[in-house]
Amino acid sequence: MADLRPGLFAADVLAAPGTLAGPAPGLESIRTMAERARRVLFLGMGSSRYAALDAAALLRAHGVDAAAEIASTGTPQPPATDTLVFAVSATGGSDETVAAMRRHLGTSMVAGVTSVPGSAIGSEAEACLQIAGDGPSGVACASYRSTVAVLREACGLLAPATAPPVGWRERAAGALAELLDGRGEWLPRTVEQLGGGPVHVLAPAERLGAAEQSALMLREVPRVPAYACETGDWSHVDVYLTKRPGYRALLLPGSAYEAEVREWQAERGFTIVTADVPGDAHVRPLVETLVAELLAAELWAADPV
């Protein structure tokens, strides 16, 4: 378990725009592997896997055989010479991810994704894509955002149609700064509406990783019960919870099935806060988790744990 310092988390969140400035990820080191790959497998735990979930969904939508596997699974995908494996770990030393990566070494093509190139994952993999490390709080917010960016850029090598446009990191940094600068207008109301109990984070299937990460920030910093759910699936699995008073949801918009959630809200009167963040479809994945990060920092400040 990481040695967290939640009292420093707010400063880490305010530094979010700067995390997208670098380091240079080293994408050229995987170009040949990407050209040879017929299958893509992401390995990771926690925030690393959440970032990989959305990258895998993006690739599948463009015809690439891709999956994000929880590294601790007892039924792993077997190695294969046409499989490109991304072993994702911010520290490069996650025991589960290191063990999962080692099963593929010597057979699959393996790239490490880490902030520590000299770590087991960074040094044992055939190539290393470098991400930003986390700040003094130790909470995985900077590394998550940087991983999302690097994996999206790697996806561009595997499916050119997914490649982010030139300048997208700079535009995302600007959107993060805009959201931070304007937080006085929306954050107090968000704290009022979502504080005081469990928070349920809803997102479209293609951005479920962002919902998982948002919920994790609330569990990890203020220790608030928080759960992620896919927006369309919500009407099949979580709607039952709205029978009791006090249901609160943070909605990451974009699903074709939001209207059904809104219909239930109108009938039962529960709370929904929409994370309406600046930026287009390329920028949004780097920005939308900032809402939960800011909420987590405020809730911790009100009730330090």
RONUMI-900520 format. One record per residue (C-alpha): residue in three letters; x, y, z. Coordinates in nm, 2 decimals, decimal comma, m for minus. Example, Ala and Ser with C-alpha at 12.3 -4.5 7.8 and 13.67 -1.06 7.14 Angstrom:
// RONUMI-900520
SETI    aa     east    north       up
SETI   ALA     1,23    m0,45     0,78
SETI   SER     1,37    m0,11     0,71
//
This chain:
// RONUMI-900520
SETI    aa     east    north       up
SETI   MET     0,00     0,00     0,00
SETI   ALA     0,14     0,34    m0,09
SETI   ASP     0,25     0,59     0,18
SETI   LEU    m0,01     0,86     0,11
SETI   ARG     0,00     1,21     0,24
SETI   PRO    m0,36     1,34     0,16
SETI   GLY    m0,28     1,68     0,32
SETI   LEU    m0,06     1,75     0,01
SETI   PHE    m0,31     1,63    m0,24
SETI   ALA    m0,47     1,97    m0,31
SETI   ALA    m0,13     2,11    m0,42
SETI   ASP    m0,08     1,81    m0,65
SETI   VAL    m0,43     1,87    m0,81
SETI   LEU    m0,35     2,24    m0,86
SETI   ALA    m0,04     2,14    m1,05
SETI   ALA    m0,23     1,92    m1,29
SETI   PRO    m0,18     2,13    m1,61
SETI   GLY     0,20     2,10    m1,57
SETI   THR     0,19     1,72    m1,57
SETI   LEU     0,11     1,71    m1,94
SETI   ALA     0,43     1,90    m2,04
SETI   GLY     0,65     1,59    m2,03
SETI   PRO     0,85     1,38    m2,02
SETI   ALA     0,88     1,28    m2,38
SETI   PRO     0,73     0,93    m2,38
SETI   GLY     0,97     0,76    m2,63
SETI   LEU     0,70     0,64    m2,87
SETI   GLU     0,95     0,56    m3,15
SETI   SER     1,08     0,28    m2,94
SETI   ILE     0,76     0,08    m3,00
SETI   ARG     0,69     0,17    m3,37
SETI   THR     0,82    m0,16    m3,51
SETI   MET     0,64    m0,36    m3,25
SETI   ALA     0,32    m0,18    m3,32
SETI   GLU     0,35    m0,25    m3,69
SETI   ARG     0,39    m0,63    m3,62
SETI   ALA     0,12    m0,65    m3,35
SETI   ARG    m0,20    m0,84    m3,43
SETI   ARG    m0,32    m0,82    m3,07
SETI   VAL    m0,27    m0,57    m2,79
SETI   LEU    m0,28    m0,65    m2,42
SETI   PHE    m0,26    m0,39    m2,14
SETI   LEU    m0,15    m0,52    m1,79
SETI   GLY    m0,20    m0,31    m1,48
SETI   MET    m0,35    m0,26    m1,14
SETI   GLY    m0,55     0,03    m1,00
SETI   SER    m0,52     0,36    m1,18
SETI   SER    m0,29     0,20    m1,43
SETI   ARG    m0,55    m0,04    m1,54
SETI   TYR    m0,82     0,23    m1,54
SETI   ALA    m0,62     0,43    m1,79
SETI   ALA    m0,57     0,11    m2,00
SETI   LEU    m0,94     0,03    m2,00
SETI   ASP    m1,02     0,33    m2,20
SETI   ALA    m0,72     0,28    m2,43
SETI   ALA    m0,83    m0,07    m2,51
SETI   ALA    m1,19     0,05    m2,58
SETI   LEU    m1,06     0,31    m2,82
SETI   LEU    m0,85     0,05    m3,01
SETI   ARG    m1,14    m0,20    m3,03
SETI   ALA    m1,36     0,07    m3,17
SETI   HIS    m1,12     0,10    m3,46
SETI   GLY    m1,09    m0,27    m3,53
SETI   VAL    m0,79    m0,36    m3,32
SETI   ASP    m0,80    m0,67    m3,10
SETI   ALA    m0,72    m0,51    m2,76
SETI   ALA    m0,79    m0,59    m2,39
SETI   ALA    m0,70    m0,45    m2,05
SETI   GLU    m0,62    m0,74    m1,81
SETI   ILE    m0,61    m0,70    m1,44
SETI   ALA    m0,25    m0,82    m1,37
SETI   SER    m0,34    m1,04    m1,08
SETI   THR    m0,58    m1,26    m1,27
SETI   GLY    m0,54    m1,63    m1,23
SETI   THR    m0,65    m1,69    m1,59
SETI   PRO    m0,42    m1,47    m1,79
SETI   GLN    m0,40    m1,43    m2,16
SETI   PRO    m0,12    m1,65    m2,29
SETI   PRO     0,19    m1,51    m2,45
SETI   ALA     0,21    m1,50    m2,83
SETI   THR     0,46    m1,36    m3,08
SETI   ASP     0,20    m1,14    m3,24
SETI   THR     0,09    m0,98    m2,91
SETI   LEU     0,21    m0,64    m2,80
SETI   VAL     0,19    m0,61    m2,42
SETI   PHE     0,19    m0,28    m2,24
SETI   ALA     0,29    m0,34    m1,87
SETI   VAL     0,16    m0,03    m1,70
SETI   SER     0,28     0,07    m1,35
SETI   ALA     0,36     0,42    m1,23
SETI   THR     0,63     0,30    m1,00
SETI   GLY     0,74     0,02    m1,23
SETI   GLY     0,74    m0,21    m0,93
SETI   SER     0,39    m0,33    m0,89
SETI   ASP     0,43    m0,70    m0,79
SETI   GLU     0,13    m0,82    m0,98
SETI   THR     0,22    m0,63    m1,30
SETI   VAL     0,58    m0,73    m1,29
SETI   ALA     0,48    m1,10    m1,26
SETI   ALA     0,23    m1,07    m1,54
SETI   MET     0,48    m0,90    m1,76
SETI   ARG     0,75    m1,16    m1,70
SETI   ARG     0,51    m1,43    m1,83
SETI   HIS     0,53    m1,26    m2,17
SETI   LEU     0,90    m1,18    m2,19
SETI   GLY     1,08    m1,38    m2,46
SETI   THR     0,76    m1,45    m2,65
SETI   SER     0,53    m1,15    m2,67
SETI   MET     0,65    m0,80    m2,76
SETI   VAL     0,67    m0,61    m2,43
SETI   ALA     0,67    m0,24    m2,36
SETI   GLY     0,68    m0,09    m2,01
SETI   VAL     0,48     0,22    m1,92
SETI   THR     0,62     0,38    m1,61
SETI   SER     0,76     0,69    m1,45
SETI   VAL     1,07     0,50    m1,33
SETI   PRO     1,27     0,38    m1,63
SETI   GLY     1,52     0,20    m1,41
SETI   SER     1,25    m0,01    m1,24
SETI   ALA     1,18    m0,37    m1,31
SETI   ILE     0,91    m0,29    m1,57
SETI   GLY     1,12    m0,01    m1,72
SETI   SER     1,44    m0,21    m1,75
SETI   GLU     1,32    m0,56    m1,83
SETI   ALA     1,07    m0,47    m2,10
SETI   GLU     1,20    m0,44    m2,46
SETI   ALA     1,10    m0,07    m2,47
SETI   CYS     0,99     0,19    m2,21
SETI   LEU     0,73     0,46    m2,25
SETI   GLN     0,79     0,72    m1,97
SETI   ILE     0,51     0,89    m1,79
SETI   ALA     0,50     1,16    m1,53
SETI   GLY     0,55     1,06    m1,16
SETI   ASP     0,31     1,15    m0,89
SETI   GLY     0,35     1,45    m0,66
SETI   PRO     0,43     1,47    m0,29
SETI   SER     0,09     1,33    m0,18
SETI   GLY     0,16     1,00    m0,34
SETI   VAL    m0,19     0,98    m0,48
SETI   ALA    m0,20     0,86    m0,84
SETI   CYS    m0,35     1,16    m1,01
SETI   ALA    m0,06     1,29    m1,21
SETI   SER     0,06     0,95    m1,32
SETI   TYR    m0,30     0,85    m1,42
SETI   ARG    m0,34     1,16    m1,64
SETI   SER     0,00     1,11    m1,80
SETI   THR    m0,07     0,74    m1,86
SETI   VAL    m0,39     0,83    m2,04
SETI   ALA    m0,20     1,07    m2,26
SETI   VAL     0,08     0,83    m2,34
SETI   LEU    m0,15     0,54    m2,41
SETI   ARG    m0,36     0,75    m2,64
SETI   GLU    m0,05     0,85    m2,83
SETI   ALA     0,06     0,48    m2,85
SETI   CYS    m0,29     0,39    m2,98
SETI   GLY    m0,22     0,63    m3,27
SETI   LEU     0,06     0,40    m3,38
SETI   LEU    m0,17     0,09    m3,37
SETI   ALA    m0,47     0,26    m3,53
SETI   PRO    m0,38     0,59    m3,70
SETI   ALA    m0,74     0,72    m3,69
SETI   THR    m0,71     0,74    m3,31
SETI   ALA    m0,39     0,96    m3,32
SETI   PRO    m0,45     1,28    m3,12
SETI   PRO    m0,40     1,60    m3,32
SETI   VAL    m0,09     1,82    m3,29
SETI   GLY    m0,11     2,04    m2,98
SETI   TRP    m0,36     1,83    m2,79
SETI   ARG    m0,16     1,82    m2,47
SETI   GLU    m0,13     2,19    m2,47
SETI   ARG    m0,50     2,23    m2,53
SETI   ALA    m0,57     1,99    m2,25
SETI   ALA    m0,34     2,18    m2,01
SETI   GLY    m0,53     2,49    m2,10
SETI   ALA    m0,86     2,32    m2,03
SETI   LEU    m0,73     2,20    m1,69
SETI   ALA    m0,62     2,55    m1,61
SETI   GLU    m0,96     2,69    m1,71
SETI   LEU    m1,14     2,44    m1,49
SETI   LEU    m0,91     2,52    m1,20
SETI   ASP    m0,95     2,89    m1,24
SETI   GLY    m1,33     2,87    m1,24
SETI   ARG    m1,36     2,63    m0,96
SETI   GLY    m1,49     2,90    m0,72
SETI   GLU    m1,81     2,91    m0,93
SETI   TRP    m1,89     2,54    m0,93
SETI   LEU    m1,69     2,35    m0,66
SETI   PRO    m1,87     2,48    m0,35
SETI   ARG    m2,20     2,37    m0,49
SETI   THR    m2,06     2,03    m0,60
SETI   VAL    m1,93     1,98    m0,24
SETI   GLU    m2,27     2,06    m0,10
SETI   GLN    m2,45     1,83    m0,34
SETI   LEU    m2,21     1,53    m0,33
SETI   GLY    m2,07     1,55     0,02
SETI   GLY    m2,20     1,36     0,31
SETI   GLY    m2,23     1,01     0,17
SETI   PRO    m2,15     0,76    m0,10
SETI   VAL    m2,09     0,89    m0,45
SETI   HIS    m2,17     0,70    m0,76
SETI   VAL    m1,98     0,79    m1,07
SETI   LEU    m2,14     0,72    m1,41
SETI   ALA    m1,97     0,72    m1,75
SETI   PRO    m2,01     0,58    m2,10
SETI   ALA    m1,85     0,24    m2,15
SETI   GLU    m1,57     0,39    m2,36
SETI   ARG    m1,47     0,61    m2,06
SETI   LEU    m1,54     0,37    m1,78
SETI   GLY    m1,18     0,40    m1,67
SETI   ALA    m1,23     0,77    m1,60
SETI   ALA    m1,53     0,68    m1,38
SETI   GLU    m1,33     0,42    m1,19
SETI   GLN    m1,04     0,67    m1,14
SETI   SER    m1,28     0,94    m1,02
SETI   ALA    m1,43     0,70    m0,77
SETI   LEU    m1,09     0,59    m0,65
SETI   MET    m0,99     0,95    m0,58
SETI   LEU    m1,28     0,98    m0,34
SETI   ARG    m1,20     0,65    m0,17
SETI   GLU    m0,83     0,72    m0,15
SETI   VAL    m0,82     1,08    m0,02
SETI   PRO    m1,13     1,16     0,19
SETI   ARG    m1,21     0,79     0,24
SETI   VAL    m1,56     0,84     0,10
SETI   PRO    m1,74     0,53    m0,03
SETI   ALA    m1,75     0,57    m0,41
SETI   TYR    m1,84     0,34    m0,69
SETI   ALA    m1,82     0,35    m1,07
SETI   CYS    m2,10     0,24    m1,31
SETI   GLU    m2,15     0,24    m1,69
SETI   THR    m2,43     0,48    m1,77
SETI   GLY    m2,64     0,24    m1,98
SETI   ASP    m2,59    m0,04    m1,74
SETI   TRP    m2,69     0,18    m1,45
SETI   SER    m3,06     0,12    m1,53
SETI   HIS    m3,00    m0,25    m1,49
SETI   VAL    m2,78    m0,27    m1,18
SETI   ASP    m2,77     0,05    m0,97
SETI   VAL    m3,12     0,21    m1,02
SETI   TYR    m3,24     0,00    m0,72
SETI   LEU    m3,02     0,21    m0,49
SETI   THR    m3,23     0,52    m0,56
SETI   LYS    m3,52     0,37    m0,37
SETI   ARG    m3,35     0,50    m0,05
SETI   PRO    m3,29     0,87     0,01
SETI   GLY    m2,95     1,03    m0,02
SETI   TYR    m2,84     0,88    m0,36
SETI   ARG    m2,57     1,10    m0,52
SETI   ALA    m2,42     1,07    m0,86
SETI   LEU    m2,14     1,24    m1,05
SETI   LEU    m2,21     1,20    m1,42
SETI   LEU    m1,94     1,20    m1,69
SETI   PRO    m2,16     1,29    m1,99
SETI   GLY    m2,17     1,14    m2,34
SETI   SER    m2,37     0,82    m2,32
SETI   ALA    m2,67     0,77    m2,54
SETI   TYR    m2,85     0,64    m2,24
SETI   GLU    m2,84     0,94    m2,01
SETI   ALA    m3,20     1,02    m2,07
SETI   GLU    m3,31     0,71    m1,89
SETI   VAL    m3,10     0,80    m1,59
SETI   ARG    m3,27     1,15    m1,60
SETI   GLU    m3,61     0,99    m1,61
SETI   TRP    m3,54     0,80    m1,29
SETI   GLN    m3,40     1,12    m1,13
SETI   ALA    m3,72     1,31    m1,21
SETI   GLU    m3,93     1,03    m1,06
SETI   ARG    m3,72     0,97    m0,75
SETI   GLY    m3,56     1,30    m0,69
SETI   PHE    m3,20     1,20    m0,63
SETI   THR    m2,89     1,42    m0,69
SETI   ILE    m2,69     1,43    m1,01
SETI   VAL    m2,39     1,66    m1,07
SETI   THR    m2,27     1,66    m1,43
SETI   ALA    m1,89     1,70    m1,49
SETI   ASP    m1,93     1,94    m1,78
SETI   VAL    m1,56     2,01    m1,85
SETI   PRO    m1,40     2,22    m2,13
SETI   GLY    m1,25     2,05    m2,43
SETI   ASP    m1,33     1,82    m2,72
SETI   ALA    m1,33     1,44    m2,74
SETI   HIS    m0,95     1,43    m2,75
SETI   VAL    m0,91     1,67    m2,45
SETI   ARG    m1,19     1,55    m2,23
SETI   PRO    m1,02     1,22    m2,11
SETI   LEU    m0,73     1,43    m1,97
SETI   VAL    m0,96     1,68    m1,79
SETI   GLU    m1,27     1,52    m1,66
SETI   THR    m1,12     1,33    m1,36
SETI   LEU    m1,01     1,68    m1,23
SETI   VAL    m1,37     1,73    m1,10
SETI   ALA    m1,34     1,43    m0,86
SETI   GLU    m0,99     1,53    m0,77
SETI   LEU    m1,10     1,87    m0,66
SETI   LEU    m1,40     1,73    m0,48
SETI   ALA    m1,18     1,48    m0,30
SETI   ALA    m0,94     1,75    m0,19
SETI   GLU    m1,23     1,97    m0,05
SETI   LEU    m1,39     1,68     0,13
SETI   TRP    m1,06     1,58     0,29
SETI   ALA    m1,00     1,94     0,40
SETI   ALA    m1,34     1,95     0,57
SETI   ASP    m1,28     1,62     0,75
SETI   PRO    m0,92     1,51     0,75
SETI   VAL    m0,87     1,13     0,79
//
